[in-house]
Amino acid sequence: MSSFIIEGGRRLSGSITPQGAKNEALQVLCAVLLSSEELVIDNIPDILDVNNLIDLLQEMGVRVEKKRKGCYAFNAAHIDLAYLRTEAYYQRCASLRGAVMLVGPLLARFGEAVLPQPGGDKIGRRRLDTHLIGIRKLGAVFSYDSSKKRYNIQAKSLKGSYMLLEEASVTGTANIIMAAVLAEGETCIYNAACEPYVQQLCRMLNRMGAKISGIGSNLLRIQGVEALGACEHRILPDMIEVGSFIGMAAMTASQISIKDTAFNELGIIPDSFRRLGIALEQRGDDIFIPHQEGYTIDSFIDGSIMTIADAPWPGLTPDLLSVLLVVATKATGSVLIHQKMFESRLFFVDKLIDMGAQIILCDPHRATVIGLGRQFRLRPATMTSPDIRAGIALLIAALSAEGRSVIHNIEQIDRGYESIDLRLNKLGASITRVSS
């Protein structure tokens, strides 16, 4: 297990460019299985979850060629379906949440898939019902092997269907889209997730020859085609990194520029930070965060306490609530953070309380932050990262605290943030990586 040693209390300066979006990368990498021709994908982030998925694709028989940093060519002409029933495949999938999105492409092109219990963050129950019900509506047949804790899925042929999703699941929508593009006839997906990453997947599939309409809305229509071809695709900047850097600048009273953010794809993320009183400026596709000694949380028009809650797109992504929560600890004023989608993501606040933050954990979904403003200084602490997003929030807290902090289990942070220590050190941070 590796750790970060952070000397906090330093102001950062300079510019930083966000990595490619992790959540989009996991979707479009699974989509390479839909074609026997070459696909070139650029701006792939060099992070553990993505690299593990690329390794898994190689073991399945996908030919992978690295063209330059962040740019790879993939060819899935020859897939070893027998590998799907090996212990090695089971172990890979069990440690990688994104592997669930292999099911749709495998069923669409080969008529069979295996789904072990997927891994990923320990942030509460994350149901697979949307994936399974949607794919079943296309004609797939499931059998569950309780001894091996996996689903065996078969489909002699997939046929288009109308479906109203119980929840607007991003990965569930992506999985169903990838199954439907090669199904016979028309598929209508209502209450589809419409995040920019799902839109990107749809645009990539259309360039490969799919026929998807309604992109950007919650009603997708997909006309099945017989085969998909080659294309080139560039992944969007990671909006979670953009938000993390905004919060980092505010907490450390730093002046930084975030370059090439694809600002128009950020939705309400910039305004969510503005509601905490953080000044930021759009400069073309860049975001400039000026030095601020302090910032004050807004209240609602009627004077009631500000509430910041996650919601399906175009609402606020749940992946940024941990960052917004830690940023609020140094603001002036109070805010209720309401994490609706996952019941365990707020449990890391006990670590912030140990550092001196004034937070009331109301229940597994809600926390009230009482910001003490400029008079407040977080204390350094020794912590363990429970998941990716809590990990970056703890790193932001440690950068703000005066003195030396230690964060263990930083492999969780590495799953979602590319060389974060090296990139922040270039801005003036002091982060040392040590291996135990």
N, C-alpha and C positions, 0 to 999 in steps of 0.2 A: 504494500500500500504506500503510495506516494503522498507527500504533503507540500503545502505552500507555507513558507515563513514570510510574513508581510510586515514591513516596517511602515506603519501607517502615519497619517498626518502630513503627507506630502501633497503639494499641489501638482497637477498634471498640466501639460501644455503641448500643443502641436496638433497634428491631424492623424486620424486613423480611418481605415477603410473596413467596413464590415465584410465578413466572409460570405460565401454563398449560403443560401438558406438551407438549413438542415432538413426541415420538414418537407420542403420541395424535393430535395435531393433523394430522400428515401422513396418518394413516390415515383419520380421519373426513372430512377435506377431499376425499380421493379418492372417498369414498363418496357425495358429493353427485351424482356422475354417474349413480347408480343410479335416480334419481327425476326426473320432469319437474315435480314440485311443489317448493314453497319449503321450504328447510331453514334454520333459524336456529341458529348455533353460537356459544356464548359462551366467554369466557376463552381466546381465541386469542392466543398469544404473538406479540409484534411483533419477530420475528427473521428473519434473512435467508432461511433455508431455507423457512420457512412463507410469508413474503411472496412468495418466488419461485414457490412452488406456487400461491398465489392468483392471481398474475399469469398463470401458465400456464393455469389454468382459465379466466380471462377471455379469453385469446387463443383458447381452444377454443370459446368461445361462451357460457360460463356467465355469467349476470347476477349481479353481486356488488354488494351494497349494505351500506355500513358504517352500522350503527345507532348505535353508540357505541364507545368504546375497547374493543377486544378482542371485540366482538360484530358478526357479519356475517350477512346473509341471502344465500342462494345459490339460484339457479334455473337448472337445467340442461335446460330444456325444448327449447332449440335449440342443438345441438352441430354445429360445422363439422368433419365427419369428413375433409374434404380437407386440413385444416390438419395432420393427423397425418403427412402425407407431405411436409411442407415442411422446408426447412433450418432455419427458425426453431424448429420443434418439436424437431428433432433436437438443436440446440444447447442448448435449454432442458433437455431431459431428460438430456443428457450431463453437465450440471453439477449435477444434483439427484438424489441417491440415492432420495429418496422417490417420484420419478416412476415407479418400477417398479410401484408399487401402483395406477397408473392402468389397468394391463392387465386386471385382474379386472373392474372396473366397466364398462370399454368393451366387453369381450367379452360380458358378461352382457346388456347393454342393446342394443348395436349390432352385435354379431357380428364385430367386427374391432378390432384394436389393432396398434400399432407399438411395438417396444421397442428403442430405441438402447442402446448400452452406457452404463449409468448412472454418474453421478459420485458425489461425496461424499468422505468422509475417506479419506486414504491410510493405511490401517491394516492392510494385508495383503489377501489374496485373500478376497473376499466372494462366495460362489457364489450363483447364481440357480437352481440345480438344483431346490430345493424348490418355488419358484414354478412353474417350467416343467413339471416332472413332474406336480404336482398339477393344474394347469390342463389339461394334456394328458389326464389321466385323466377330465376332465369332457367331453372331446370336441373340444378345440381342435386345430388343425393348424398347425404351425410351419414356416416356411421362413426360411433365413438368407441375408441379402444381405451377402456378405463384403466387397464394395467399399465399402458404406456402414456396415458393422459394426452391423447391426441385424436384429432378428427381425420378420418380418411374420406376424401371427397371425390366423387366421380360425376362425370357428365358426358354422356355419349354425344349430345349436341345441346347447345344453349339456345334458347329462344327468347326474343324480346318480350318484355312484360311492363305493365304499369305498376309502379310502387310508390307508396307514400311512406317515407322513412320516419320511424318513431322518433329519432333524434338526428340533428344535422351533423352527424359524425364526419370529420374530415377524412380520416383514413377509411372509414366505411364507405363514404361516397367514392373515394378514389378507387377502392377495390372493386366496387360494383361497376364503375365506368370502365375499368380495364377488362372486366369480364364481358361487358355488354358490347364493346366495339367490334367483336368478332361473332356476336350472337346473330342468329337469323331473325330478321325483322326489326321492329322499332321498340326501343326501351324508353320509357318515360320515368324519370326520377324526380319526384316532388319532395320538397323539404330537403333538397340536396345542399350540402355545404358549399359555400361560394367564396371561400378564402382565396386570396391571390394565388396560393400554391396549387389549389385545385384548378383554377383558371389556367395556370401555366401548364399543368398536366394535359388539360383538354386541348390547348393550342398545340402542344407538342404532338399529341396523337393525331390531330387534324393534319399537321404537316406530314405525318406518316401515312395519311390516306384515310383516316377515320372521318366519320360524318357526325359531328357533335354540334348541336345548336343550343342556344340559351346560356352560353358561357357567361359567367358573372351573375347569373340569377339563381334562384332556388328551384327552378324547373328546367331540367336538362332533357333534351330529346336526342337519342342516339340511334342512327340508322346503321345496323350492322353491315360490315363489309367482309369480303372473303379473306383478305390478307392485308397486312400493313408493311410498309417499306422503310426506306432509310430517311434520316433527317439529321439536322444539326439543331442543338438547343442550348440556350444559356440560362442558367439558374439565377433567379432574383437575389439581391442582397438579403441577408437575414434580418428581418424586422425585429427579432428578439435581441440580436446584438445591438442594433441601432438604439432600441430602448434602454438596453443595459448601459451603453456608453453615455446616454443622456443622464441617466440616474447617477452614474459614476462621477460625471463632471459636477453635477449639483452637490453631491455629498462631500466632495473634496474641495469645493469652491474653486473649481478649475475653469480655465478657458480653453476649449478644444473645438476642432472642426471634425465632423463626421462626413467623410467623402462618399459620393456615389451611393446614395441611400435609396434610390428609386422612390423619391418622396411621395409621389402620387399613389403609391401602393401601400402607404403606411396607415391609411384609414384614420381612426381617431387617436392613434398612439401619441402624436405630438400634442394634441389638445388635452389628453389625459395627464401629461406631465405639466402642462400649463395650469391645469386645475390645482395642482400642488404649489403653484406660484413660481414655477421654473421658467425663466426666460429662454427662448430659443428662436432662432431666425432661420427661415428657409432661404438659401442662397443657390438658386438653380436646383440642382439635385443634391446639394450638400446641406447639412444642418450645422449652424454655428451656435455654440453655447457660450455666452459671455461669463466672465467671472462674477459670481454673486456671493456676497457674504452671508446672505440669508434669503429665505423665500417663505411666503405666507400662503397657507391653504385657503382656497376660496370656500365660500358657503353657498348653498342654494339661494335662489332669489328671495325665498321667504325667510331666509336667515337660519334655516336648519342645517345640521351638520352634513358636510359633504360625504357622499357615498360613492365609492368606485367599485364597480362590479364587472365581472367578465360576462361575455355573451357570445353566441355564434356571430360570425362575421356578417355585417360590418360592425358588430360590437367589439369590445376590447378583448384581445386574446388572453386566455388564462395564463399563458406562459410568462406574462409580464407582471402579474399581480405581486409576486414575491419581490421584484425590484421596486415597484411603486410603494410597497409596504415599508421597505427599509429606508427608502428616500424620505418618506413621511416622518420618520423618527426625528429628523433634524430640521423639519419645517416648524413654522409657528402656526399653531392651530391643531384641530383634530379632524380625523377622517375615519370613516368606517370602510374597511376593506372586506368585500363580500366575494368569496371564492365559491361560486355556485356549482362548478362542474366536477371538482375533485374534493373528496372529504378529508384528505390528509396533508394537503400542500401547505397549510398554515402551521403545522406542528413545529416547524423550525423556529418559531418566534421565541421559544424558551431560550434559545441561544442569544437572541438579541436582547431579551430581558436581562440575561446574565451580564451583558455588556452595558447595561444601564438604561436601555430604552424603556419608555413608558407605553406598554401595550397591554390591553386586556383581551385575552382570547375568549370570546363570547361562547363559541362552540366550534366544532370542526370546520365550519364554513365562514365564520366571521371573526374579525379582529378589529378592535378600536385602537387607533394609534393616537396618542396625545403628544403632539410635537412640541418640543421645548425651545425651538429656535436656536439662535446663535449662542445662548448660554449653555447649550447641551453639548457634551463631548462623550462619545462612546468610549468605553474602556476596552483595551485589548483583551483578547481571550483565546483559548484553545478550543477548537470546534471540530466537528465532523460533518462533511457534506452528505445530506441524505438523498439528494437528487440533483439533477442538472440545474434547475432554476433556483432552488434554494441555495445551491452552491455558489452561483454567481452573486446572489443577494448577500451572502455571508462574506464573499470577497469584497464587495462594495463596502460593507460595514467595516471590514478590517482595514481597507485603504483609508477610511475616514477616521478611525480610532487613533489616538495618540499612543504610540508604542508598538511593541511587537506582538503580533497575533499569529496563530498557527491554525491551518485548516487541513485536516486529515481527509483521506478518501477522495482526493482530488481527481481520481479517475472519473468520478461522476461529472465533474466540470469539463474534463477533456472529452467526454462523450458529445458535448454540444458546442464547445468553444475552441477554436483552432489556435494553438500556441498562445493562449491568452496572457501568460506571464511574460513572454518575450515581447509581445505587442504592446502591453501596458508599460513595461520597463522602458521602451523607447519614448514614452510620454513623460517619463520621470518617476514612475512608481518604483518601489523596491520590493520585488517578489522573487524569492529564491525557491526553486523546486528541489526537494530532497526525496530520496527513495529509502524506504526502510528495509 
